[in-house]
Amino acid sequence: NKTHAADLCQSFYTMCRAGLAEKCNLDKWDMLAYITAGACHDVEHPGFNNVYLTEVGDQLAIRYNDQSVLESHHVAKSFEVLKDSEYNFTMTFQKSEYKRFRKTMVSAILATDMANHFTKLGALKSALSSEGFDATEEKNKMQCCEWMFHLADISNPAKPFAVCRQW
């Protein structure tokens, strides 16, 4: 889990450095939220997927109504940990900064649900083929970052084998 989280963070950061941050006009708050989301996106992963957890009636599937079961748990557990004063680096945030941070983290982590992969792929293809797609518009900015965050999550097999194997 830790190695995979580090891989996602590094992959997303590399995409940002390669132009995503500029194209989507990401600022320090966006970057903080996305890198934190990357570190947290699989926290307490039990080693089974959503389909399995739903089929066996696991407590997590029941709690999250069979919808993005693991991703919902990862978000909830992450913010539960952040409530602990020992780990709460957000305690000095303004209310608006915290709301933005939380919204970004939630959308990023939920974007890693493989059940939405082909829907997201279709939306990405549609956006790329349309003229006038402005990645800096708030709705489009978040959507682009969700696509890239999901891509960073599943990108390991696309890397050169020596790198893939190490991760």
Secondary structure, DSSP 8 states (H G I E B T S, - for coil): -HHHHHHHHHHHHHHIIIIIHHHTT--HHHHHHHHHHHHHTTTT--SS-HHHHHHTT-HHHHHTTTSSHHHHHHHHHHHHHHHSTTT-TTTTS-HHHHHHHHHHHHHHHHTT-GGGHHHHHHHHHHHHHSTT--TTSHHHHHHHHHHHHHHHHT-GGGS-HHHHHH-
